[in-house]
Amino acid sequence: MARYVPNRPGLEEVARGPIAQDLVNRHTEHLAAAAGDGFVASYQQGKSRYRGIVYPDTWSAIGRNRRDNTLIRVLG
């Protein structure tokens, strides 16, 4: 019986590749738009994968996020 041995360099290449970056960019932009005004999307190439975050950029967005948990609600 053969054991599964993951191809780590191959998996990291896929996680860093242009297809993964496009998916992360689209999903992050969608979440930022759903959160409303004052929320922005940011992207970063990490050590092993491409990452995206959404955060409140204005004082009113920070207040709305604290009061209404806007980012939690947007995530589902």
mmCIF file of the N, C-alpha and C atoms, coordinates in Angstrom:
data_MODEL
# 
_entry.id   MODEL 
# 
loop_
_atom_site.group_PDB 
_atom_site.id 
_atom_site.type_symbol 
_atom_site.label_atom_id 
_atom_site.label_alt_id 
_atom_site.label_comp_id 
_atom_site.label_asym_id 
_atom_site.label_entity_id 
_atom_site.label_seq_id 
_atom_site.pdbx_PDB_ins_code 
_atom_site.Cartn_x 
_atom_site.Cartn_y 
_atom_site.Cartn_z 
_atom_site.occupancy 
_atom_site.B_iso_or_equiv 
_atom_site.pdbx_formal_charge 
_atom_site.auth_seq_id 
_atom_site.auth_comp_id 
_atom_site.auth_asym_id 
_atom_site.auth_atom_id 
_atom_site.pdbx_PDB_model_num 
ATOM 1   N N  . MET A 1 1  ? 0.844   -1.172 0.000   1.00 0.00 ? 1  MET A N  1 
ATOM 2   C CA . MET A 1 1  ? 0.000   0.000  0.000   1.00 0.00 ? 1  MET A CA 1 
ATOM 3   C C  . MET A 1 1  ? 0.896   1.244  0.000   1.00 0.00 ? 1  MET A C  1 
ATOM 4   N N  . ALA A 1 2  ? 0.628   2.154  -0.874  1.00 0.00 ? 2  ALA A N  1 
ATOM 5   C CA . ALA A 1 2  ? 1.432   3.371  -1.010  1.00 0.00 ? 2  ALA A CA 1 
ATOM 6   C C  . ALA A 1 2  ? 0.951   4.447  -0.036  1.00 0.00 ? 2  ALA A C  1 
ATOM 7   N N  . ARG A 1 3  ? 1.897   5.184  0.487   1.00 0.00 ? 3  ARG A N  1 
ATOM 8   C CA . ARG A 1 3  ? 1.570   6.298  1.388   1.00 0.00 ? 3  ARG A CA 1 
ATOM 9   C C  . ARG A 1 3  ? 1.531   7.590  0.592   1.00 0.00 ? 3  ARG A C  1 
ATOM 10  N N  . TYR A 1 4  ? 0.659   8.474  1.008   1.00 0.00 ? 4  TYR A N  1 
ATOM 11  C CA . TYR A 1 4  ? 0.579   9.787  0.388   1.00 0.00 ? 4  TYR A CA 1 
ATOM 12  C C  . TYR A 1 4  ? 1.699   10.666 0.934   1.00 0.00 ? 4  TYR A C  1 
ATOM 13  N N  . VAL A 1 5  ? 2.480   11.229 0.052   1.00 0.00 ? 5  VAL A N  1 
ATOM 14  C CA . VAL A 1 5  ? 3.545   12.154 0.429   1.00 0.00 ? 5  VAL A CA 1 
ATOM 15  C C  . VAL A 1 5  ? 3.255   13.468 -0.282  1.00 0.00 ? 5  VAL A C  1 
ATOM 16  N N  . PRO A 1 6  ? 2.919   14.523 0.469   1.00 0.00 ? 6  PRO A N  1 
ATOM 17  C CA . PRO A 1 6  ? 2.579   15.788 -0.184  1.00 0.00 ? 6  PRO A CA 1 
ATOM 18  C C  . PRO A 1 6  ? 3.798   16.430 -0.840  1.00 0.00 ? 6  PRO A C  1 
ATOM 19  N N  . ASN A 1 7  ? 3.552   17.061 -1.953  1.00 0.00 ? 7  ASN A N  1 
ATOM 20  C CA . ASN A 1 7  ? 4.592   17.774 -2.679  1.00 0.00 ? 7  ASN A CA 1 
ATOM 21  C C  . ASN A 1 7  ? 4.562   19.230 -2.207  1.00 0.00 ? 7  ASN A C  1 
ATOM 22  N N  . ARG A 1 8  ? 5.248   19.524 -1.113  1.00 0.00 ? 8  ARG A N  1 
ATOM 23  C CA . ARG A 1 8  ? 5.195   20.858 -0.506  1.00 0.00 ? 8  ARG A CA 1 
ATOM 24  C C  . ARG A 1 8  ? 5.628   21.975 -1.453  1.00 0.00 ? 8  ARG A C  1 
ATOM 25  N N  . PRO A 1 9  ? 6.726   21.829 -2.173  1.00 0.00 ? 9  PRO A N  1 
ATOM 26  C CA . PRO A 1 9  ? 7.084   22.915 -3.100  1.00 0.00 ? 9  PRO A CA 1 
ATOM 27  C C  . PRO A 1 9  ? 6.007   23.149 -4.165  1.00 0.00 ? 9  PRO A C  1 
ATOM 28  N N  . GLY A 1 10 ? 5.379   22.081 -4.626  1.00 0.00 ? 10 GLY A N  1 
ATOM 29  C CA . GLY A 1 10 ? 4.309   22.226 -5.613  1.00 0.00 ? 10 GLY A CA 1 
ATOM 30  C C  . GLY A 1 10 ? 3.091   22.917 -5.030  1.00 0.00 ? 10 GLY A C  1 
ATOM 31  N N  . LEU A 1 11 ? 2.726   22.567 -3.793  1.00 0.00 ? 11 LEU A N  1 
ATOM 32  C CA . LEU A 1 11 ? 1.583   23.210 -3.134  1.00 0.00 ? 11 LEU A CA 1 
ATOM 33  C C  . LEU A 1 11 ? 1.850   24.692 -2.890  1.00 0.00 ? 11 LEU A C  1 
ATOM 34  N N  . GLU A 1 12 ? 3.075   25.028 -2.470  1.00 0.00 ? 12 GLU A N  1 
ATOM 35  C CA . GLU A 1 12 ? 3.414   26.440 -2.258  1.00 0.00 ? 12 GLU A CA 1 
ATOM 36  C C  . GLU A 1 12 ? 3.412   27.203 -3.566  1.00 0.00 ? 12 GLU A C  1 
ATOM 37  N N  . GLU A 1 13 ? 3.828   26.564 -4.646  1.00 0.00 ? 13 GLU A N  1 
ATOM 38  C CA . GLU A 1 13 ? 3.808   27.217 -5.957  1.00 0.00 ? 13 GLU A CA 1 
ATOM 39  C C  . GLU A 1 13 ? 2.373   27.541 -6.379  1.00 0.00 ? 13 GLU A C  1 
ATOM 40  N N  . VAL A 1 14 ? 1.458   26.626 -6.112  1.00 0.00 ? 14 VAL A N  1 
ATOM 41  C CA . VAL A 1 14 ? 0.048   26.867 -6.436  1.00 0.00 ? 14 VAL A CA 1 
ATOM 42  C C  . VAL A 1 14 ? -0.515  27.980 -5.555  1.00 0.00 ? 14 VAL A C  1 
ATOM 43  N N  . ALA A 1 15 ? -0.182  27.975 -4.250  1.00 0.00 ? 15 ALA A N  1 
ATOM 44  C CA . ALA A 1 15 ? -0.703  28.976 -3.323  1.00 0.00 ? 15 ALA A CA 1 
ATOM 45  C C  . ALA A 1 15 ? -0.139  30.367 -3.602  1.00 0.00 ? 15 ALA A C  1 
ATOM 46  N N  . ARG A 1 16 ? 1.011   30.444 -4.262  1.00 0.00 ? 16 ARG A N  1 
ATOM 47  C CA . ARG A 1 16 ? 1.613   31.734 -4.608  1.00 0.00 ? 16 ARG A CA 1 
ATOM 48  C C  . ARG A 1 16 ? 1.319   32.158 -6.039  1.00 0.00 ? 16 ARG A C  1 
ATOM 49  N N  . GLY A 1 17 ? 0.757   31.289 -6.830  1.00 0.00 ? 17 GLY A N  1 
ATOM 50  C CA . GLY A 1 17 ? 0.594   31.513 -8.262  1.00 0.00 ? 17 GLY A CA 1 
ATOM 51  C C  . GLY A 1 17 ? -0.455  32.561 -8.609  1.00 0.00 ? 17 GLY A C  1 
ATOM 52  N N  . PRO A 1 18 ? -0.518  32.894 -9.890  1.00 0.00 ? 18 PRO A N  1 
ATOM 53  C CA . PRO A 1 18 ? -1.445  33.941 -10.348 1.00 0.00 ? 18 PRO A CA 1 
ATOM 54  C C  . PRO A 1 18 ? -2.917  33.572 -10.189 1.00 0.00 ? 18 PRO A C  1 
ATOM 55  N N  . ILE A 1 19 ? -3.248  32.306 -10.272 1.00 0.00 ? 19 ILE A N  1 
ATOM 56  C CA . ILE A 1 19 ? -4.649  31.902 -10.105 1.00 0.00 ? 19 ILE A CA 1 
ATOM 57  C C  . ILE A 1 19 ? -5.085  32.137 -8.664  1.00 0.00 ? 19 ILE A C  1 
ATOM 58  N N  . ALA A 1 20 ? -4.253  31.744 -7.710  1.00 0.00 ? 20 ALA A N  1 
ATOM 59  C CA . ALA A 1 20 ? -4.568  31.972 -6.296  1.00 0.00 ? 20 ALA A CA 1 
ATOM 60  C C  . ALA A 1 20 ? -4.626  33.460 -5.988  1.00 0.00 ? 20 ALA A C  1 
ATOM 61  N N  . GLN A 1 21 ? -3.729  34.243 -6.565  1.00 0.00 ? 21 GLN A N  1 
ATOM 62  C CA . GLN A 1 21 ? -3.729  35.687 -6.340  1.00 0.00 ? 21 GLN A CA 1 
ATOM 63  C C  . GLN A 1 21 ? -5.004  36.316 -6.868  1.00 0.00 ? 21 GLN A C  1 
ATOM 64  N N  . ASP A 1 22 ? -5.444  35.883 -8.043  1.00 0.00 ? 22 ASP A N  1 
ATOM 65  C CA . ASP A 1 22 ? -6.683  36.414 -8.608  1.00 0.00 ? 22 ASP A CA 1 
ATOM 66  C C  . ASP A 1 22 ? -7.879  36.069 -7.731  1.00 0.00 ? 22 ASP A C  1 
ATOM 67  N N  . LEU A 1 23 ? -7.955  34.836 -7.234  1.00 0.00 ? 23 LEU A N  1 
ATOM 68  C CA . LEU A 1 23 ? -9.056  34.438 -6.357  1.00 0.00 ? 23 LEU A CA 1 
ATOM 69  C C  . LEU A 1 23 ? -9.058  35.246 -5.057  1.00 0.00 ? 23 LEU A C  1 
ATOM 70  N N  . VAL A 1 24 ? -7.886  35.416 -4.460  1.00 0.00 ? 24 VAL A N  1 
ATOM 71  C CA . VAL A 1 24 ? -7.784  36.177 -3.219  1.00 0.00 ? 24 VAL A CA 1 
ATOM 72  C C  . VAL A 1 24 ? -8.179  37.634 -3.462  1.00 0.00 ? 24 VAL A C  1 
ATOM 73  N N  . ASN A 1 25 ? -7.700  38.224 -4.551  1.00 0.00 ? 25 ASN A N  1 
ATOM 74  C CA . ASN A 1 25 ? -8.027  39.625 -4.863  1.00 0.00 ? 25 ASN A CA 1 
ATOM 75  C C  . ASN A 1 25 ? -9.529  39.820 -5.052  1.00 0.00 ? 25 ASN A C  1 
ATOM 76  N N  . ARG A 1 26 ? -10.153 38.933 -5.825  1.00 0.00 ? 26 ARG A N  1 
ATOM 77  C CA . ARG A 1 26 ? -11.592 39.070 -6.075  1.00 0.00 ? 26 ARG A CA 1 
ATOM 78  C C  . ARG A 1 26 ? -12.406 38.896 -4.802  1.00 0.00 ? 26 ARG A C  1 
ATOM 79  N N  . HIS A 1 27 ? -12.062 37.902 -4.001  1.00 0.00 ? 27 HIS A N  1 
ATOM 80  C CA . HIS A 1 27 ? -12.809 37.636 -2.774  1.00 0.00 ? 27 HIS A CA 1 
ATOM 81  C C  . HIS A 1 27 ? -12.632 38.788 -1.774  1.00 0.00 ? 27 HIS A C  1 
ATOM 82  N N  . THR A 1 28 ? -11.428 39.292 -1.648  1.00 0.00 ? 28 THR A N  1 
ATOM 83  C CA . THR A 1 28 ? -11.160 40.380 -0.717  1.00 0.00 ? 28 THR A CA 1 
ATOM 84  C C  . THR A 1 28 ? -11.875 41.654 -1.150  1.00 0.00 ? 28 THR A C  1 
ATOM 85  N N  . GLU A 1 29 ? -11.858 41.975 -2.437  1.00 0.00 ? 29 GLU A N  1 
ATOM 86  C CA . GLU A 1 29 ? -12.567 43.155 -2.942  1.00 0.00 ? 29 GLU A CA 1 
ATOM 87  C C  . GLU A 1 29 ? -14.072 43.020 -2.715  1.00 0.00 ? 29 GLU A C  1 
ATOM 88  N N  . HIS A 1 30 ? -14.597 41.821 -2.918  1.00 0.00 ? 30 HIS A N  1 
ATOM 89  C CA . HIS A 1 30 ? -16.030 41.581 -2.700  1.00 0.00 ? 30 HIS A CA 1 
ATOM 90  C C  . HIS A 1 30 ? -16.398 41.823 -1.235  1.00 0.00 ? 30 HIS A C  1 
ATOM 91  N N  . LEU A 1 31 ? -15.581 41.324 -0.308  1.00 0.00 ? 31 LEU A N  1 
ATOM 92  C CA . LEU A 1 31 ? -15.854 41.516 1.114   1.00 0.00 ? 31 LEU A CA 1 
ATOM 93  C C  . LEU A 1 31 ? -15.757 42.988 1.509   1.00 0.00 ? 31 LEU A C  1 
ATOM 94  N N  . ALA A 1 32 ? -14.772 43.699 0.978   1.00 0.00 ? 32 ALA A N  1 
ATOM 95  C CA . ALA A 1 32 ? -14.621 45.120 1.294   1.00 0.00 ? 32 ALA A CA 1 
ATOM 96  C C  . ALA A 1 32 ? -15.811 45.917 0.770   1.00 0.00 ? 32 ALA A C  1 
ATOM 97  N N  . ALA A 1 33 ? -16.285 45.581 -0.417  1.00 0.00 ? 33 ALA A N  1 
ATOM 98  C CA . ALA A 1 33 ? -17.452 46.271 -0.976  1.00 0.00 ? 33 ALA A CA 1 
ATOM 99  C C  . ALA A 1 33 ? -18.708 45.959 -0.169  1.00 0.00 ? 33 ALA A C  1 
ATOM 100 N N  . ALA A 1 34 ? -18.852 44.717 0.277   1.00 0.00 ? 34 ALA A N  1 
ATOM 101 C CA . ALA A 1 34 ? -20.021 44.343 1.067   1.00 0.00 ? 34 ALA A CA 1 
ATOM 102 C C  . ALA A 1 34 ? -20.013 45.000 2.442   1.00 0.00 ? 34 ALA A C  1 
ATOM 103 N N  . ALA A 1 35 ? -18.834 45.281 2.987   1.00 0.00 ? 35 ALA A N  1 
ATOM 104 C CA . ALA A 1 35 ? -18.733 45.920 4.307   1.00 0.00 ? 35 ALA A CA 1 
ATOM 105 C C  . ALA A 1 35 ? -19.158 47.386 4.238   1.00 0.00 ? 35 ALA A C  1 
ATOM 106 N N  . GLY A 1 36 ? -18.960 48.033 3.100   1.00 0.00 ? 36 GLY A N  1 
ATOM 107 C CA . GLY A 1 36 ? -19.415 49.413 2.943   1.00 0.00 ? 36 GLY A CA 1 
ATOM 108 C C  . GLY A 1 36 ? -18.280 50.423 2.918   1.00 0.00 ? 36 GLY A C  1 
ATOM 109 N N  . ASP A 1 37 ? -18.671 51.694 3.006   1.00 0.00 ? 37 ASP A N  1 
ATOM 110 C CA . ASP A 1 37 ? -17.707 52.784 2.943   1.00 0.00 ? 37 ASP A CA 1 
ATOM 111 C C  . ASP A 1 37 ? -16.739 52.730 4.114   1.00 0.00 ? 37 ASP A C  1 
ATOM 112 N N  . GLY A 1 38 ? -15.482 53.032 3.820   1.00 0.00 ? 38 GLY A N  1 
ATOM 113 C CA . GLY A 1 38 ? -14.472 53.094 4.859   1.00 0.00 ? 38 GLY A CA 1 
ATOM 114 C C  . GLY A 1 38 ? -13.712 51.809 5.079   1.00 0.00 ? 38 GLY A C  1 
ATOM 115 N N  . PHE A 1 39 ? -14.123 50.725 4.438   1.00 0.00 ? 39 PHE A N  1 
ATOM 116 C CA . PHE A 1 39 ? -13.408 49.460 4.557   1.00 0.00 ? 39 PHE A CA 1 
ATOM 117 C C  . PHE A 1 39 ? -12.575 49.249 3.302   1.00 0.00 ? 39 PHE A C  1 
ATOM 118 N N  . VAL A 1 40 ? -11.328 48.863 3.487   1.00 0.00 ? 40 VAL A N  1 
ATOM 119 C CA . VAL A 1 40 ? -10.426 48.679 2.360   1.00 0.00 ? 40 VAL A CA 1 
ATOM 120 C C  . VAL A 1 40 ? -9.837  47.274 2.362   1.00 0.00 ? 40 VAL A C  1 
ATOM 121 N N  . ALA A 1 41 ? -9.437  46.857 1.159   1.00 0.00 ? 41 ALA A N  1 
ATOM 122 C CA . ALA A 1 41 ? -8.801  45.558 0.982   1.00 0.00 ? 41 ALA A CA 1 
ATOM 123 C C  . ALA A 1 41 ? -7.303  45.774 0.804   1.00 0.00 ? 41 ALA A C  1 
ATOM 124 N N  . SER A 1 42 ? -6.529  44.869 1.366   1.00 0.00 ? 42 SER A N  1 
ATOM 125 C CA . SER A 1 42 ? -5.080  44.919 1.240   1.00 0.00 ? 42 SER A CA 1 
ATOM 126 C C  . SER A 1 42 ? -4.574  43.521 0.934   1.00 0.00 ? 42 SER A C  1 
ATOM 127 N N  . TYR A 1 43 ? -3.494  43.445 0.164   1.00 0.00 ? 43 TYR A N  1 
ATOM 128 C CA . TYR A 1 43 ? -2.948  42.161 -0.262  1.00 0.00 ? 43 TYR A CA 1 
ATOM 129 C C  . TYR A 1 43 ? -1.469  42.110 0.081   1.00 0.00 ? 43 TYR A C  1 
ATOM 130 N N  . GLN A 1 44 ? -0.980  40.880 0.289   1.00 0.00 ? 44 GLN A N  1 
ATOM 131 C CA . GLN A 1 44 ? 0.426   40.721 0.628   1.00 0.00 ? 44 GLN A CA 1 
ATOM 132 C C  . GLN A 1 44 ? 0.882   39.316 0.258   1.00 0.00 ? 44 GLN A C  1 
ATOM 133 N N  . GLN A 1 45 ? 2.068   39.234 -0.315  1.00 0.00 ? 45 GLN A N  1 
ATOM 134 C CA . GLN A 1 45 ? 2.668   37.932 -0.579  1.00 0.00 ? 45 GLN A CA 1 
ATOM 135 C C  . GLN A 1 45 ? 3.370   37.481 0.676   1.00 0.00 ? 45 GLN A C  1 
ATOM 136 N N  . GLY A 1 46 ? 2.864   36.421 1.289   1.00 0.00 ? 46 GLY A N  1 
ATOM 137 C CA . GLY A 1 46 ? 3.466   35.887 2.498   1.00 0.00 ? 46 GLY A CA 1 
ATOM 138 C C  . GLY A 1 46 ? 4.576   34.902 2.170   1.00 0.00 ? 46 GLY A C  1 
ATOM 139 N N  . LYS A 1 47 ? 5.125   34.291 3.192   1.00 0.00 ? 47 LYS A N  1 
ATOM 140 C CA . LYS A 1 47 ? 6.214   33.340 3.009   1.00 0.00 ? 47 LYS A CA 1 
ATOM 141 C C  . LYS A 1 47 ? 5.766   32.114 2.222   1.00 0.00 ? 47 LYS A C  1 
ATOM 142 N N  . SER A 1 48 ? 4.554   31.649 2.504   1.00 0.00 ? 48 SER A N  1 
ATOM 143 C CA . SER A 1 48 ? 4.105   30.429 1.841   1.00 0.00 ? 48 SER A CA 1 
ATOM 144 C C  . SER A 1 48 ? 2.843   30.606 1.001   1.00 0.00 ? 48 SER A C  1 
ATOM 145 N N  . ARG A 1 49 ? 2.182   31.758 1.096   1.00 0.00 ? 49 ARG A N  1 
ATOM 146 C CA . ARG A 1 49 ? 0.954   31.954 0.317   1.00 0.00 ? 49 ARG A CA 1 
ATOM 147 C C  . ARG A 1 49 ? 0.635   33.441 0.183   1.00 0.00 ? 49 ARG A C  1 
ATOM 148 N N  . TYR A 1 50 ? -0.264  33.744 -0.762  1.00 0.00 ? 50 TYR A N  1 
ATOM 149 C CA . TYR A 1 50 ? -0.725  35.103 -1.008  1.00 0.00 ? 50 TYR A CA 1 
ATOM 150 C C  . TYR A 1 50 ? -1.894  35.373 -0.075  1.00 0.00 ? 50 TYR A C  1 
ATOM 151 N N  . ARG A 1 51 ? -1.909  36.527 0.580   1.00 0.00 ? 51 ARG A N  1 
ATOM 152 C CA . ARG A 1 51 ? -2.925  36.812 1.595   1.00 0.00 ? 51 ARG A CA 1 
ATOM 153 C C  . ARG A 1 51 ? -3.663  38.103 1.288   1.00 0.00 ? 51 ARG A C  1 
ATOM 154 N N  . GLY A 1 52 ? -4.897  38.165 1.728   1.00 0.00 ? 52 GLY A N  1 
ATOM 155 C CA . GLY A 1 52 ? -5.695  39.370 1.606   1.00 0.00 ? 52 GLY A CA 1 
ATOM 156 C C  . GLY A 1 52 ? -6.419  39.648 2.912   1.00 0.00 ? 52 GLY A C  1 
ATOM 157 N N  . ILE A 1 53 ? -6.507  40.930 3.283   1.00 0.00 ? 53 ILE A N  1 
ATOM 158 C CA . ILE A 1 53 ? -7.234  41.307 4.492   1.00 0.00 ? 53 ILE A CA 1 
ATOM 159 C C  . ILE A 1 53 ? -8.152  42.477 4.176   1.00 0.00 ? 53 ILE A C  1 
ATOM 160 N N  . VAL A 1 54 ? -9.206  42.600 4.962   1.00 0.00 ? 54 VAL A N  1 
ATOM 161 C CA . VAL A 1 54 ? -10.115 43.734 4.892   1.00 0.00 ? 54 VAL A CA 1 
ATOM 162 C C  . VAL A 1 54 ? -10.096 44.384 6.262   1.00 0.00 ? 54 VAL A C  1 
ATOM 163 N N  . TYR A 1 55 ? -9.947  45.711 6.288   1.00 0.00 ? 55 TYR A N  1 
ATOM 164 C CA . TYR A 1 55 ? -9.896  46.416 7.563   1.00 0.00 ? 55 TYR A CA 1 
ATOM 165 C C  . TYR A 1 55 ? -10.578 47.776 7.435   1.00 0.00 ? 55 TYR A C  1 
ATOM 166 N N  . PRO A 1 56 ? -11.063 48.316 8.559   1.00 0.00 ? 56 PRO A N  1 
ATOM 167 C CA . PRO A 1 56 ? -11.673 49.651 8.533   1.00 0.00 ? 56 PRO A CA 1 
ATOM 168 C C  . PRO A 1 56 ? -10.572 50.707 8.447   1.00 0.00 ? 56 PRO A C  1 
ATOM 169 N N  . ASP A 1 57 ? -10.732 51.662 7.526   1.00 0.00 ? 57 ASP A N  1 
ATOM 170 C CA . ASP A 1 57 ? -9.698  52.659 7.289   1.00 0.00 ? 57 ASP A CA 1 
ATOM 171 C C  . ASP A 1 57 ? -10.083 54.041 7.794   1.00 0.00 ? 57 ASP A C  1 
ATOM 172 N N  . THR A 1 58 ? -11.343 54.243 8.131   1.00 0.00 ? 58 THR A N  1 
ATOM 173 C CA . THR A 1 58 ? -11.784 55.541 8.633   1.00 0.00 ? 58 THR A CA 1 
ATOM 174 C C  . THR A 1 58 ? -12.327 55.381 10.051  1.00 0.00 ? 58 THR A C  1 
ATOM 175 N N  . TRP A 1 59 ? -12.394 56.515 10.761  1.00 0.00 ? 59 TRP A N  1 
ATOM 176 C CA . TRP A 1 59 ? -12.905 56.462 12.135  1.00 0.00 ? 59 TRP A CA 1 
ATOM 177 C C  . TRP A 1 59 ? -14.356 56.006 12.177  1.00 0.00 ? 59 TRP A C  1 
ATOM 178 N N  . SER A 1 60 ? -15.152 56.419 11.199  1.00 0.00 ? 60 SER A N  1 
ATOM 179 C CA . SER A 1 60 ? -16.560 55.999 11.207  1.00 0.00 ? 60 SER A CA 1 
ATOM 180 C C  . SER A 1 60 ? -16.686 54.499 10.929  1.00 0.00 ? 60 SER A C  1 
ATOM 181 N N  . ALA A 1 61 ? -15.825 53.966 10.058  1.00 0.00 ? 61 ALA A N  1 
ATOM 182 C CA . ALA A 1 61 ? -15.843 52.528 9.784   1.00 0.00 ? 61 ALA A CA 1 
ATOM 183 C C  . ALA A 1 61 ? -15.380 51.739 11.002  1.00 0.00 ? 61 ALA A C  1 
ATOM 184 N N  . ILE A 1 62 ? -14.403 52.269 11.719  1.00 0.00 ? 62 ILE A N  1 
ATOM 185 C CA . ILE A 1 62 ? -13.946 51.608 12.945  1.00 0.00 ? 62 ILE A CA 1 
ATOM 186 C C  . ILE A 1 62 ? -15.086 51.562 13.961  1.00 0.00 ? 62 ILE A C  1 
ATOM 187 N N  . GLY A 1 63 ? -15.797 52.675 14.096  1.00 0.00 ? 63 GLY A N  1 
ATOM 188 C CA . GLY A 1 63 ? -16.928 52.718 15.024  1.00 0.00 ? 63 GLY A CA 1 
ATOM 189 C C  . GLY A 1 63 ? -18.041 51.775 14.628  1.00 0.00 ? 63 GLY A C  1 
ATOM 190 N N  . ARG A 1 64 ? -18.363 51.738 13.321  1.00 0.00 ? 64 ARG A N  1 
ATOM 191 C CA . ARG A 1 64 ? -19.402 50.815 12.847  1.00 0.00 ? 64 ARG A CA 1 
ATOM 192 C C  . ARG A 1 64 ? -18.995 49.370 13.080  1.00 0.00 ? 64 ARG A C  1 
ATOM 193 N N  . ASN A 1 65 ? -17.716 49.069 12.858  1.00 0.00 ? 65 ASN A N  1 
ATOM 194 C CA . ASN A 1 65 ? -17.255 47.696 13.063  1.00 0.00 ? 65 ASN A CA 1 
ATOM 195 C C  . ASN A 1 65 ? -17.341 47.315 14.539  1.00 0.00 ? 65 ASN A C  1 
ATOM 196 N N  . ARG A 1 66 ? -17.002 48.227 15.433  1.00 0.00 ? 66 ARG A N  1 
ATOM 197 C CA . ARG A 1 66 ? -17.107 47.948 16.867  1.00 0.00 ? 66 ARG A CA 1 
ATOM 198 C C  . ARG A 1 66 ? -18.555 47.769 17.310  1.00 0.00 ? 66 ARG A C  1 
ATOM 199 N N  . ARG A 1 67 ? -19.407 48.654 16.811  1.00 0.00 ? 67 ARG A N  1 
ATOM 200 C CA . ARG A 1 67 ? -20.811 48.649 17.239  1.00 0.00 ? 67 ARG A CA 1 
ATOM 201 C C  . ARG A 1 67 ? -21.592 47.493 16.614  1.00 0.00 ? 67 ARG A C  1 
ATOM 202 N N  . ASP A 1 68 ? -21.395 47.263 15.299  1.00 0.00 ? 68 ASP A N  1 
ATOM 203 C CA . ASP A 1 68 ? -22.232 46.314 14.563  1.00 0.00 ? 68 ASP A CA 1 
ATOM 204 C C  . ASP A 1 68 ? -21.525 45.014 14.161  1.00 0.00 ? 68 ASP A C  1 
ATOM 205 N N  . ASN A 1 69 ? -20.241 44.881 14.489  1.00 0.00 ? 69 ASN A N  1 
ATOM 206 C CA . ASN A 1 69 ? -19.454 43.718 14.048  1.00 0.00 ? 69 ASN A CA 1 
ATOM 207 C C  . ASN A 1 69 ? -19.569 43.521 12.532  1.00 0.00 ? 69 ASN A C  1 
ATOM 208 N N  . THR A 1 70 ? -19.354 44.594 11.794  1.00 0.00 ? 70 THR A N  1 
ATOM 209 C CA . THR A 1 70 ? -19.555 44.602 10.352  1.00 0.00 ? 70 THR A CA 1 
ATOM 210 C C  . THR A 1 70 ? -18.745 43.520 9.641   1.00 0.00 ? 70 THR A C  1 
ATOM 211 N N  . LEU A 1 71 ? -17.474 43.401 9.959   1.00 0.00 ? 71 LEU A N  1 
ATOM 212 C CA . LEU A 1 71 ? -16.643 42.418 9.261   1.00 0.00 ? 71 LEU A CA 1 
ATOM 213 C C  . LEU A 1 71 ? -17.053 40.975 9.570   1.00 0.00 ? 71 LEU A C  1 
ATOM 214 N N  . ILE A 1 72 ? -17.475 40.738 10.793  1.00 0.00 ? 72 ILE A N  1 
ATOM 215 C CA . ILE A 1 72 ? -17.958 39.392 11.155  1.00 0.00 ? 72 ILE A CA 1 
ATOM 216 C C  . ILE A 1 72 ? -19.224 39.068 10.384  1.00 0.00 ? 72 ILE A C  1 
ATOM 217 N N  . ARG A 1 73 ? -20.121 40.023 10.273  1.00 0.00 ? 73 ARG A N  1 
ATOM 218 C CA . ARG A 1 73 ? -21.380 39.802 9.539   1.00 0.00 ? 73 ARG A CA 1 
ATOM 219 C C  . ARG A 1 73 ? -21.142 39.593 8.052   1.00 0.00 ? 73 ARG A C  1 
ATOM 220 N N  . VAL A 1 74 ? -20.168 40.314 7.481   1.00 0.00 ? 74 VAL A N  1 
ATOM 221 C CA . VAL A 1 74 ? -19.865 40.167 6.072   1.00 0.00 ? 74 VAL A CA 1 
ATOM 222 C C  . VAL A 1 74 ? -19.303 38.779 5.778   1.00 0.00 ? 74 VAL A C  1 
ATOM 223 N N  . LEU A 1 75 ? -18.511 38.256 6.696   1.00 0.00 ? 75 LEU A N  1 
ATOM 224 C CA . LEU A 1 75 ? -17.924 36.929 6.488   1.00 0.00 ? 75 LEU A CA 1 
ATOM 225 C C  . LEU A 1 75 ? -18.962 35.813 6.541   1.00 0.00 ? 75 LEU A C  1 
ATOM 226 N N  . GLY A 1 76 ? -20.087 36.077 7.170   1.00 0.00 ? 76 GLY A N  1 
ATOM 227 C CA . GLY A 1 76 ? -21.140 35.098 7.068   1.00 0.00 ? 76 GLY A CA 1 
ATOM 228 C C  . GLY A 1 76 ? -21.602 34.529 8.328   1.00 0.00 ? 76 GLY A C  1 
# 
